[in-house]
Amino acid sequence: MNNNKLTLWYEVGKREEVKSEVKKNIQQHYSFSDSEFESIDDGFKFLFDDETNGEIAIRFNEEKNALAVTVEGTWSWEVIEIYNHCLPQSAEHDPV
């Protein structure tokens, strides 16, 4: 990939919950199936658009007291779209 990436931070320990919600959001918003996601060490990747060959990787890394969720991709506009539409808002996962 390249430098087209955005990161959103979540409460530490929410890795599996956030990962499953992100996948569910992508599947619902873009009608992707589980078979279209390829596992990578710290997350998953998929072909976002076969016309542009735009690939997206979503990584989940726990750092000290937070979970960093990074959306990285071939094209900046695709990264922004996934970031805006598929990552849960952090307030929904923070303690009240």
N, CA, C and O atoms as CSV, one atom per row, in Angstrom:
chain,resi,resn,atom,element,x,y,z
A,1,MET,N,N,0.855,-1.176,0.000
A,1,MET,CA,C,0.000,0.000,0.000
A,1,MET,C,C,0.905,1.244,0.000
A,1,MET,O,O,2.103,1.157,-0.268
A,2,ASN,N,N,0.316,2.369,0.299
A,2,ASN,CA,C,1.088,3.609,0.297
A,2,ASN,C,C,0.720,4.472,1.490
A,2,ASN,O,O,0.315,3.943,2.525
A,3,ASN,N,N,0.849,5.764,1.375
A,3,ASN,CA,C,0.606,6.654,2.508
A,3,ASN,C,C,-0.836,7.098,2.660
A,3,ASN,O,O,-1.112,8.010,3.440
A,4,ASN,N,N,-1.753,6.492,1.949
A,4,ASN,CA,C,-3.169,6.840,2.085
A,4,ASN,C,C,-3.732,6.066,3.264
A,4,ASN,O,O,-4.209,4.942,3.112
A,5,LYS,N,N,-3.673,6.686,4.455
A,5,LYS,CA,C,-4.209,5.985,5.618
A,5,LYS,C,C,-4.733,6.961,6.657
A,5,LYS,O,O,-4.245,8.082,6.804
A,6,LEU,N,N,-5.747,6.489,7.371
A,6,LEU,CA,C,-6.364,7.240,8.458
A,6,LEU,C,C,-6.513,6.303,9.647
A,6,LEU,O,O,-6.728,5.103,9.476
A,7,THR,N,N,-6.398,6.851,10.849
A,7,THR,CA,C,-6.495,6.044,12.062
A,7,THR,C,C,-7.537,6.628,13.000
A,7,THR,O,O,-7.627,7.845,13.162
A,8,LEU,N,N,-8.322,5.757,13.616
A,8,LEU,CA,C,-9.281,6.148,14.638
A,8,LEU,C,C,-8.965,5.318,15.881
A,8,LEU,O,O,-8.622,4.140,15.779
A,9,TRP,N,N,-9.083,5.937,17.048
A,9,TRP,CA,C,-8.698,5.292,18.301
A,9,TRP,C,C,-9.921,4.873,19.098
A,9,TRP,O,O,-10.934,5.572,19.135
A,10,TYR,N,N,-9.803,3.711,19.736
A,10,TYR,CA,C,-10.872,3.150,20.545
A,10,TYR,C,C,-10.320,2.724,21.897
A,10,TYR,O,O,-9.110,2.695,22.123
A,11,GLU,N,N,-11.248,2.396,22.786
A,11,GLU,CA,C,-10.890,1.891,24.102
A,11,GLU,C,C,-10.132,0.568,23.948
A,11,GLU,O,O,-10.525,-0.289,23.157
A,12,VAL,N,N,-9.048,0.411,24.705
A,12,VAL,CA,C,-8.256,-0.808,24.642
A,12,VAL,C,C,-9.125,-2.003,25.050
A,12,VAL,O,O,-10.016,-1.868,25.889
A,13,GLY,N,N,-8.867,-3.155,24.462
A,13,GLY,CA,C,-9.620,-4.359,24.792
A,13,GLY,C,C,-10.869,-4.549,23.954
A,13,GLY,O,O,-11.596,-5.522,24.158
A,14,LYS,N,N,-11.139,-3.660,23.028
A,14,LYS,CA,C,-12.344,-3.752,22.185
A,14,LYS,C,C,-12.025,-4.287,20.795
A,14,LYS,O,O,-12.851,-4.178,19.889
A,15,ARG,N,N,-10.850,-4.859,20.617
A,15,ARG,CA,C,-10.384,-5.273,19.294
A,15,ARG,C,C,-11.393,-6.138,18.534
A,15,ARG,O,O,-11.764,-5.798,17.410
A,16,GLU,N,N,-11.837,-7.236,19.118
A,16,GLU,CA,C,-12.727,-8.161,18.414
A,16,GLU,C,C,-14.098,-7.536,18.163
A,16,GLU,O,O,-14.691,-7.739,17.104
A,17,GLU,N,N,-14.592,-6.787,19.125
A,17,GLU,CA,C,-15.895,-6.118,18.969
A,17,GLU,C,C,-15.848,-5.098,17.827
A,17,GLU,O,O,-16.741,-5.066,16.981
A,18,VAL,N,N,-14.811,-4.275,17.810
A,18,VAL,CA,C,-14.672,-3.256,16.762
A,18,VAL,C,C,-14.434,-3.922,15.409
A,18,VAL,O,O,-15.024,-3.519,14.407
A,19,LYS,N,N,-13.569,-4.944,15.374
A,19,LYS,CA,C,-13.285,-5.647,14.126
A,19,LYS,C,C,-14.554,-6.232,13.524
A,19,LYS,O,O,-14.793,-6.098,12.324
A,20,SER,N,N,-15.361,-6.875,14.344
A,20,SER,CA,C,-16.588,-7.484,13.837
A,20,SER,C,C,-17.585,-6.413,13.382
A,20,SER,O,O,-18.297,-6.619,12.399
A,21,GLU,N,N,-17.647,-5.279,14.077
A,21,GLU,CA,C,-18.554,-4.209,13.668
A,21,GLU,C,C,-18.105,-3.571,12.350
A,21,GLU,O,O,-18.940,-3.246,11.505
A,22,VAL,N,N,-16.802,-3.390,12.170
A,22,VAL,CA,C,-16.279,-2.822,10.925
A,22,VAL,C,C,-16.609,-3.750,9.757
A,22,VAL,O,O,-17.090,-3.290,8.721
A,23,LYS,N,N,-16.357,-5.049,9.912
A,23,LYS,CA,C,-16.685,-6.011,8.848
A,23,LYS,C,C,-18.175,-5.992,8.521
A,23,LYS,O,O,-18.562,-5.984,7.352
A,24,LYS,N,N,-19.006,-5.985,9.559
A,24,LYS,CA,C,-20.456,-5.959,9.369
A,24,LYS,C,C,-20.869,-4.692,8.610
A,24,LYS,O,O,-21.698,-4.761,7.702
A,25,ASN,N,N,-20.305,-3.550,8.969
A,25,ASN,CA,C,-20.629,-2.291,8.300
A,25,ASN,C,C,-20.229,-2.322,6.829
A,25,ASN,O,O,-20.975,-1.849,5.971
A,26,ILE,N,N,-19.057,-2.875,6.534
A,26,ILE,CA,C,-18.597,-2.981,5.138
A,26,ILE,C,C,-19.532,-3.900,4.358
A,26,ILE,O,O,-19.930,-3.584,3.237
A,27,GLN,N,N,-19.879,-5.032,4.954
A,27,GLN,CA,C,-20.769,-5.983,4.283
A,27,GLN,C,C,-22.132,-5.360,3.989
A,27,GLN,O,O,-22.676,-5.541,2.900
A,28,GLN,N,N,-22.681,-4.630,4.949
A,28,GLN,CA,C,-24.001,-4.028,4.758
A,28,GLN,C,C,-23.948,-2.862,3.769
A,28,GLN,O,O,-24.820,-2.740,2.908
A,29,HIS,N,N,-22.943,-2.018,3.886
A,29,HIS,CA,C,-22.858,-0.809,3.057
A,29,HIS,C,C,-22.502,-1.118,1.604
A,29,HIS,O,O,-22.981,-0.448,0.689
A,30,TYR,N,N,-21.659,-2.134,1.391
A,30,TYR,CA,C,-21.157,-2.419,0.044
A,30,TYR,C,C,-21.533,-3.798,-0.482
A,30,TYR,O,O,-21.101,-4.182,-1.569
A,31,SER,N,N,-22.322,-4.539,0.264
A,31,SER,CA,C,-22.778,-5.886,-0.128
A,31,SER,C,C,-21.624,-6.857,-0.378
A,31,SER,O,O,-21.665,-7.652,-1.316
A,32,PHE,N,N,-20.598,-6.786,0.465
A,32,PHE,CA,C,-19.486,-7.734,0.390
A,32,PHE,C,C,-19.826,-8.963,1.215
A,32,PHE,O,O,-20.617,-8.892,2.155
A,33,SER,N,N,-19.221,-10.097,0.854
A,33,SER,CA,C,-19.395,-11.324,1.635
A,33,SER,C,C,-18.099,-11.617,2.395
A,33,SER,O,O,-17.053,-11.033,2.112
A,34,ASP,N,N,-18.188,-12.526,3.361
A,34,ASP,CA,C,-17.006,-12.913,4.149
A,34,ASP,C,C,-15.861,-13.394,3.264
A,34,ASP,O,O,-14.692,-13.158,3.572
A,35,SER,N,N,-16.195,-14.062,2.174
A,35,SER,CA,C,-15.156,-14.628,1.306
A,35,SER,C,C,-14.324,-13.550,0.598
A,35,SER,O,O,-13.254,-13.848,0.068
A,36,GLU,N,N,-14.803,-12.316,0.584
A,36,GLU,CA,C,-14.063,-11.236,-0.069
A,36,GLU,C,C,-12.996,-10.612,0.834
A,36,GLU,O,O,-12.178,-9.816,0.371
A,37,PHE,N,N,-13.004,-10.968,2.110
A,37,PHE,CA,C,-12.008,-10.464,3.057
A,37,PHE,C,C,-10.853,-11.452,3.157
A,37,PHE,O,O,-11.067,-12.656,3.303
A,38,GLU,N,N,-9.642,-10.944,3.079
A,38,GLU,CA,C,-8.442,-11.773,3.235
A,38,GLU,C,C,-7.770,-11.396,4.550
A,38,GLU,O,O,-7.483,-10.225,4.800
A,39,SER,N,N,-7.525,-12.397,5.382
A,39,SER,CA,C,-6.877,-12.138,6.669
A,39,SER,C,C,-5.422,-11.737,6.476
A,39,SER,O,O,-4.711,-12.294,5.639
A,40,ILE,N,N,-4.998,-10.761,7.266
A,40,ILE,CA,C,-3.586,-10.376,7.364
A,40,ILE,C,C,-3.237,-10.395,8.847
A,40,ILE,O,O,-4.130,-10.479,9.691
A,41,ASP,N,N,-1.952,-10.318,9.173
A,41,ASP,CA,C,-1.505,-10.473,10.559
A,41,ASP,C,C,-2.315,-9.672,11.578
A,41,ASP,O,O,-2.719,-10.206,12.612
A,42,ASP,N,N,-2.550,-8.403,11.289
A,42,ASP,CA,C,-3.183,-7.543,12.281
A,42,ASP,C,C,-4.558,-7.034,11.852
A,42,ASP,O,O,-5.030,-6.015,12.358
A,43,GLY,N,N,-5.202,-7.741,10.921
A,43,GLY,CA,C,-6.520,-7.313,10.469
A,43,GLY,C,C,-6.972,-8.060,9.231
A,43,GLY,O,O,-6.878,-9.286,9.164
A,44,PHE,N,N,-7.467,-7.310,8.242
A,44,PHE,CA,C,-7.920,-7.920,6.996
A,44,PHE,C,C,-7.817,-6.915,5.869
A,44,PHE,O,O,-7.707,-5.710,6.096
A,45,LYS,N,N,-7.856,-7.437,4.632
A,45,LYS,CA,C,-7.835,-6.564,3.469
A,45,LYS,C,C,-8.828,-7.091,2.448
A,45,LYS,O,O,-9.271,-8.237,2.524
A,46,PHE,N,N,-9.172,-6.233,1.486
A,46,PHE,CA,C,-10.126,-6.620,0.450
A,46,PHE,C,C,-9.996,-5.687,-0.743
A,46,PHE,O,O,-9.490,-4.571,-0.628
A,47,LEU,N,N,-10.461,-6.165,-1.887
A,47,LEU,CA,C,-10.491,-5.354,-3.097
A,47,LEU,C,C,-11.743,-4.486,-3.013
A,47,LEU,O,O,-12.864,-4.992,-3.068
A,48,PHE,N,N,-11.544,-3.187,-2.882
A,48,PHE,CA,C,-12.663,-2.271,-2.724
A,48,PHE,C,C,-13.368,-2.009,-4.050
A,48,PHE,O,O,-14.597,-1.983,-4.115
A,49,ASP,N,N,-12.580,-1.816,-5.106
A,49,ASP,CA,C,-13.157,-1.487,-6.405
A,49,ASP,C,C,-12.329,-2.145,-7.504
A,49,ASP,O,O,-11.162,-1.806,-7.700
A,50,ASP,N,N,-12.936,-3.084,-8.216
A,50,ASP,CA,C,-12.181,-3.799,-9.249
A,50,ASP,C,C,-11.893,-2.930,-10.476
A,50,ASP,O,O,-11.006,-3.258,-11.263
A,51,GLU,N,N,-12.624,-1.833,-10.650
A,51,GLU,CA,C,-12.339,-0.938,-11.775
A,51,GLU,C,C,-11.073,-0.114,-11.539
A,51,GLU,O,O,-10.313,0.147,-12.472
A,52,THR,N,N,-10.854,0.291,-10.298
A,52,THR,CA,C,-9.667,1.101,-9.975
A,52,THR,C,C,-8.535,0.251,-9.411
A,52,THR,O,O,-7.431,0.748,-9.188
A,53,ASN,N,N,-8.813,-1.037,-9.179
A,53,ASN,CA,C,-7.876,-1.925,-8.478
A,53,ASN,C,C,-7.567,-1.401,-7.087
A,53,ASN,O,O,-6.484,-1.634,-6.551
A,54,GLY,N,N,-8.522,-0.696,-6.512
A,54,GLY,CA,C,-8.350,-0.122,-5.174
A,54,GLY,C,C,-8.480,-1.171,-4.103
A,54,GLY,O,O,-9.532,-1.793,-3.956
A,55,GLU,N,N,-7.419,-1.372,-3.356
A,55,GLU,CA,C,-7.401,-2.339,-2.261
A,55,GLU,C,C,-7.384,-1.590,-0.935
A,55,GLU,O,O,-6.725,-0.559,-0.805
A,56,ILE,N,N,-8.107,-2.111,0.042
A,56,ILE,CA,C,-8.171,-1.523,1.378
A,56,ILE,C,C,-7.672,-2.556,2.382
A,56,ILE,O,O,-8.030,-3.732,2.312
A,57,ALA,N,N,-6.836,-2.098,3.321
A,57,ALA,CA,C,-6.413,-2.928,4.457
A,57,ALA,C,C,-6.848,-2.220,5.731
A,57,ALA,O,O,-6.651,-1.014,5.881
A,58,ILE,N,N,-7.438,-2.972,6.642
A,58,ILE,CA,C,-7.838,-2.421,7.930
A,58,ILE,C,C,-7.070,-3.181,8.998
A,58,ILE,O,O,-7.156,-4.405,9.106
A,59,ARG,N,N,-6.316,-2.419,9.785
A,59,ARG,CA,C,-5.437,-3.002,10.807
A,59,ARG,C,C,-5.901,-2.592,12.205
A,59,ARG,O,O,-6.343,-1.464,12.424
A,60,PHE,N,N,-5.790,-3.532,13.139
A,60,PHE,CA,C,-6.214,-3.334,14.519
A,60,PHE,C,C,-4.999,-3.563,15.419
A,60,PHE,O,O,-4.548,-4.698,15.574
A,61,ASN,N,N,-4.473,-2.496,16.008
A,61,ASN,CA,C,-3.279,-2.609,16.844
A,61,ASN,C,C,-3.514,-1.981,18.209
A,61,ASN,O,O,-3.913,-0.821,18.312
A,62,GLU,N,N,-3.262,-2.765,19.261
A,62,GLU,CA,C,-3.363,-2.226,20.616
A,62,GLU,C,C,-2.033,-1.592,20.976
A,62,GLU,O,O,-0.974,-2.210,20.868
A,63,GLU,N,N,-2.116,-0.347,21.405
A,63,GLU,CA,C,-0.922,0.407,21.798
A,63,GLU,C,C,-1.153,0.994,23.180
A,63,GLU,O,O,-2.013,1.857,23.354
A,64,LYS,N,N,-0.391,0.530,24.164
A,64,LYS,CA,C,-0.492,0.962,25.563
A,64,LYS,C,C,-1.928,0.911,26.049
A,64,LYS,O,O,-2.391,-0.159,26.445
A,65,ASN,N,N,-2.653,2.023,26.036
A,65,ASN,CA,C,-4.004,2.025,26.592
A,65,ASN,C,C,-5.074,2.355,25.553
A,65,ASN,O,O,-6.137,2.865,25.907
A,66,ALA,N,N,-4.808,2.071,24.271
A,66,ALA,CA,C,-5.786,2.358,23.221
A,66,ALA,C,C,-5.660,1.359,22.071
A,66,ALA,O,O,-4.620,0.730,21.875
A,67,LEU,N,N,-6.744,1.237,21.327
A,67,LEU,CA,C,-6.781,0.409,20.129
A,67,LEU,C,C,-6.760,1.340,18.920
A,67,LEU,O,O,-7.654,2.170,18.754
A,68,ALA,N,N,-5.750,1.199,18.087
A,68,ALA,CA,C,-5.648,1.984,16.861
A,68,ALA,C,C,-6.219,1.168,15.715
A,68,ALA,O,O,-5.766,0.054,15.453
A,69,VAL,N,N,-7.214,1.721,15.031
A,69,VAL,CA,C,-7.790,1.082,13.853
A,69,VAL,C,C,-7.397,1.955,12.659
A,69,VAL,O,O,-7.804,3.111,12.551
A,70,THR,N,N,-6.591,1.367,11.763
A,70,THR,CA,C,-6.062,2.108,10.623
A,70,THR,C,C,-6.667,1.578,9.329
A,70,THR,O,O,-6.679,0.375,9.070
A,71,VAL,N,N,-7.166,2.508,8.531
A,71,VAL,CA,C,-7.672,2.187,7.194
A,71,VAL,C,C,-6.616,2.682,6.220
A,71,VAL,O,O,-6.288,3.868,6.195
A,72,GLU,N,N,-6.085,1.762,5.417
A,72,GLU,CA,C,-5.023,2.088,4.468
A,72,GLU,C,C,-5.452,1.575,3.103
A,72,GLU,O,O,-6.040,0.499,2.993
A,73,GLY,N,N,-5.158,2.348,2.061
A,73,GLY,CA,C,-5.598,1.907,0.752
A,73,GLY,C,C,-4.833,2.506,-0.407
A,73,GLY,O,O,-3.981,3.379,-0.242
A,74,THR,N,N,-5.164,2.008,-1.587
A,74,THR,CA,C,-4.531,2.430,-2.820
A,74,THR,C,C,-4.866,3.883,-3.146
A,74,THR,O,O,-3.996,4.653,-3.554
A,75,TRP,N,N,-6.138,4.251,-2.961
A,75,TRP,CA,C,-6.621,5.577,-3.329
A,75,TRP,C,C,-7.170,6.300,-2.112
A,75,TRP,O,O,-7.922,5.723,-1.326
A,76,SER,N,N,-6.796,7.558,-1.958
A,76,SER,CA,C,-7.198,8.331,-0.777
A,76,SER,C,C,-8.713,8.430,-0.633
A,76,SER,O,O,-9.223,8.338,0.484
A,77,TRP,N,N,-9.457,8.618,-1.742
A,77,TRP,CA,C,-10.904,8.777,-1.641
A,77,TRP,C,C,-11.577,7.493,-1.168
A,77,TRP,O,O,-12.621,7.550,-0.519
A,78,GLU,N,N,-11.003,6.351,-1.478
A,78,GLU,CA,C,-11.568,5.089,-1.002
A,78,GLU,C,C,-11.315,4.914,0.495
A,78,GLU,O,O,-12.182,4.439,1.228
A,79,VAL,N,N,-10.121,5.302,0.940
A,79,VAL,CA,C,-9.791,5.252,2.366
A,79,VAL,C,C,-10.755,6.139,3.154
A,79,VAL,O,O,-11.283,5.728,4.187
A,80,ILE,N,N,-10.980,7.351,2.661
A,80,ILE,CA,C,-11.876,8.298,3.336
A,80,ILE,C,C,-13.296,7.738,3.393
A,80,ILE,O,O,-13.970,7.862,4.416
A,81,GLU,N,N,-13.745,7.134,2.320
A,81,GLU,CA,C,-15.103,6.573,2.289
A,81,GLU,C,C,-15.274,5.464,3.326
A,81,GLU,O,O,-16.258,5.459,4.066
A,82,ILE,N,N,-14.329,4.530,3.387
A,82,ILE,CA,C,-14.410,3.442,4.377
A,82,ILE,C,C,-14.315,4.015,5.794
A,82,ILE,O,O,-15.073,3.618,6.679
A,83,TYR,N,N,-13.397,4.937,6.001
A,83,TYR,CA,C,-13.215,5.566,7.316
A,83,TYR,C,C,-14.516,6.234,7.767
A,83,TYR,O,O,-14.946,6.049,8.906
A,84,ASN,N,N,-15.133,6.996,6.890
A,84,ASN,CA,C,-16.348,7.742,7.245
A,84,ASN,C,C,-17.580,6.865,7.406
A,84,ASN,O,O,-18.425,7.145,8.256
A,85,HIS,N,N,-17.700,5.810,6.606
A,85,HIS,CA,C,-18.935,5.030,6.583
A,85,HIS,C,C,-18.885,3.716,7.356
A,85,HIS,O,O,-19.936,3.168,7.690
A,86,CYS,N,N,-17.700,3.198,7.646
A,86,CYS,CA,C,-17.637,1.841,8.202
A,86,CYS,C,C,-16.988,1.731,9.570
A,86,CYS,O,O,-17.175,0.720,10.246
A,87,LEU,N,N,-16.231,2.732,10.003
A,87,LEU,CA,C,-15.658,2.674,11.341
A,87,LEU,C,C,-16.669,3.205,12.343
A,87,LEU,O,O,-17.241,4.276,12.138
A,88,PRO,N,N,-16.896,2.466,13.428
A,88,PRO,CA,C,-17.843,2.941,14.446
A,88,PRO,C,C,-17.330,4.238,15.060
A,88,PRO,O,O,-16.122,4.442,15.182
A,89,GLN,N,N,-18.240,5.097,15.439
A,89,GLN,CA,C,-17.839,6.325,16.114
A,89,GLN,C,C,-17.263,5.957,17.476
A,89,GLN,O,O,-17.835,5.131,18.188
A,90,SER,N,N,-16.154,6.553,17.839
A,90,SER,CA,C,-15.441,6.165,19.068
A,90,SER,C,C,-16.309,6.364,20.308
A,90,SER,O,O,-16.175,5.607,21.270
A,91,ALA,N,N,-17.187,7.353,20.312
A,91,ALA,CA,C,-18.030,7.619,21.482
A,91,ALA,C,C,-18.913,6.416,21.834
A,91,ALA,O,O,-19.253,6.215,23.000
A,92,GLU,N,N,-19.278,5.626,20.834
A,92,GLU,CA,C,-20.115,4.466,21.089
A,92,GLU,C,C,-19.372,3.390,21.863
A,92,GLU,O,O,-19.998,2.508,22.451
A,93,HIS,N,N,-18.045,3.452,21.873
A,93,HIS,CA,C,-17.253,2.414,22.524
A,93,HIS,C,C,-16.535,2.890,23.769
A,93,HIS,O,O,-15.933,2.088,24.482
A,94,ASP,N,N,-16.590,4.192,24.041
A,94,ASP,CA,C,-15.923,4.710,25.229
A,94,ASP,C,C,-16.832,4.541,26.442
A,94,ASP,O,O,-18.056,4.573,26.319
A,95,PRO,N,N,-16.217,4.358,27.628
A,95,PRO,CA,C,-17.041,4.230,28.844
A,95,PRO,C,C,-17.778,5.542,29.130
A,95,PRO,O,O,-17.273,6.623,28.828
A,96,VAL,N,N,-18.952,5.437,29.705
A,96,VAL,CA,C,-19.755,6.643,29.989
A,96,VAL,C,C,-19.344,7.237,31.305
A,96,VAL,O,O,-19.898,8.253,31.724
